[in-house]
Amino acid sequence: MHLPEETATVELARALERTRKGRAVVFLQGELGAGKSTLARAWLRACGVEGAIRSPTYTLVEHYPLAGGGNALHLDLYRIGAAGELEFLALDSDDAELWLVEWPERGAGALPVPDLSLALAIEGDGRSAILTPGTPAGEAWRTRLLADSGLKPFLAAS
């Protein structure tokens, strides 16, 4: 799908949250500047997170309480040297309702299986987004997402 401007990325994040059912692990992939952090911030806002949303670039993980219970984990693994370093982050997978993982390839083998992988890329003045399910729940989610009326303008442009 084509995301011609930042507001389209924000709408994608809102649609992802509207169509999410229960616990979800999402890998956010793409080069520097592709929009991963923009999407993650917009998604956390759509989850009801208020106040500062800090980038986990240096802390590697930020925890956010969700209005409906549980937590969201926003990870940025760009600065880790090996997947084994994730052991020291005290990730509580039982309490996490939403995992947003930037640079997941750097944590390969130490992360849960993604329900959805979202590949973002710079495309002209905007971005492109490719959604790839990794689980049966992710496949059902992708189907719900592509049927979401808020995304129709961006799907038609693809």
C-alpha positions in Angstrom: 0.0 0.0 0.0 1.2 3.5 -0.7 1.3 6.0 2.2 1.7 9.4 0.5 2.2 11.5 3.6 2.6 11.2 7.4 -1.1 11.4 8.0 -1.5 8.1 6.0 1.1 6.4 8.2 -0.9 7.6 11.3 -4.1 6.2 9.7 -2.4 2.9 9.1 -1.4 2.8 12.8 -5.0 3.6 13.8 -6.3 0.9 11.5 -3.8 -1.6 12.9 -5.1 -0.9 16.4 -8.8 -0.9 15.4 -8.4 -4.4 13.8 -6.0 -5.9 16.4 -7.6 -8.7 18.5 -5.7 -9.5 21.7 -2.0 -10.0 22.1 0.1 -9.2 19.0 3.8 -9.2 18.0 4.6 -6.9 15.2 8.0 -6.5 13.5 8.6 -3.1 11.9 11.2 -3.3 9.2 12.8 -0.8 6.9 15.9 1.3 6.4 16.6 4.4 8.5 14.0 7.1 7.8 11.4 4.6 6.5 8.8 5.6 9.1 9.1 2.8 11.7 9.2 5.1 14.7 6.5 7.4 13.3 4.2 4.4 12.9 5.0 3.1 16.4 4.3 6.4 18.0 1.0 6.8 16.2 0.1 3.2 17.2 0.8 3.8 20.8 -1.3 7.0 20.7 -4.1 4.9 19.1 -3.8 2.5 22.1 -4.5 5.5 24.4 -0.9 6.1 25.6 -0.7 9.7 26.9 2.3 11.8 27.7 5.8 11.4 26.2 6.5 8.5 23.9 10.2 8.1 24.0 12.2 6.6 21.3 13.9 3.4 22.5 17.0 4.1 20.3 19.3 4.2 23.3 17.3 2.4 26.0 16.4 -0.4 23.6 13.0 -0.9 25.1 10.2 1.3 26.4 7.2 0.0 28.3 3.8 1.7 28.1 0.7 0.8 30.1 -2.4 0.2 28.0 -5.8 1.5 28.9 -7.3 -2.0 28.5 -4.7 -3.7 30.7 -1.3 -5.1 30.1 1.6 -3.2 28.5 3.0 -2.3 25.1 6.7 -2.9 24.5 8.4 -0.7 21.9 11.8 -2.1 21.1 14.5 -0.7 18.9 17.2 -3.3 18.4 19.4 -1.2 16.0 22.2 -0.9 18.6 22.4 -4.5 19.9 25.4 -6.6 18.8 23.8 -10.0 19.3 20.4 -11.5 20.0 21.7 -12.8 23.3 21.7 -9.2 24.6 17.9 -9.3 24.8 18.2 -11.5 27.9 19.3 -8.4 29.9 16.2 -6.3 28.9 13.8 -7.9 31.3 11.1 -8.4 28.7 8.0 -9.7 30.3 6.2 -11.5 27.5 3.3 -12.6 29.7 2.3 -9.0 30.4 2.9 -7.6 27.0 -0.3 -7.2 24.9 1.5 -5.5 22.0 5.1 -5.8 20.9 6.4 -3.2 18.4 9.9 -4.3 17.3 12.1 -2.1 15.2 15.1 -3.8 13.6 13.9 -7.3 14.5 16.5 -9.1 12.4 19.1 -8.1 15.1 17.2 -10.1 17.7 16.6 -13.1 15.5 16.0 -16.3 17.5 15.4 -14.4 20.8 12.0 -12.8 19.9 8.5 -14.2 19.7 7.2 -15.2 16.3 5.6 -12.1 14.7 1.9 -12.1 14.0 2.6 -9.5 11.4 5.7 -8.1 9.8 5.3 -4.6 8.4 8.0 -3.6 5.8 8.2 0.2 5.3 10.2 1.8 2.5 10.7 5.3 1.1 8.7 5.6 -2.1 8.8 8.9 -3.9 7.5 11.6 -1.5 5.8 9.0 0.7 6.2 5.5 1.9 5.2 2.0 0.9 4.0 -0.6 3.4 3.9 -4.4 2.9 2.1 -6.5 5.5 3.2 -10.1 5.8 1.5 -12.4 8.3 3.6 -14.8 10.4 0.9 -16.7 12.2 -2.7 -17.8 11.5 -3.9 -14.9 13.8 -1.7 -12.6 11.8 -3.4 -13.8 8.5 -6.8 -13.1 10.0 -5.7 -9.7 11.2 -4.3 -8.8 7.8 -7.6 -9.7 6.3 -9.5 -7.5 8.8 -7.0 -4.7 8.2 -7.3 -4.7 4.4 -11.1 -4.6 4.8 -10.9 -1.5 7.1 -12.7 1.5 5.5 -10.1 3.9 6.7 -7.4 2.3 4.5 -9.4 2.2 1.3 -7.8 5.4 -0.2 -4.3 4.0 0.3 -5.1 0.6 -1.0 -6.7 2.0 -4.2 -3.4 4.0 -4.8 -1.3 0.8 -4.6 
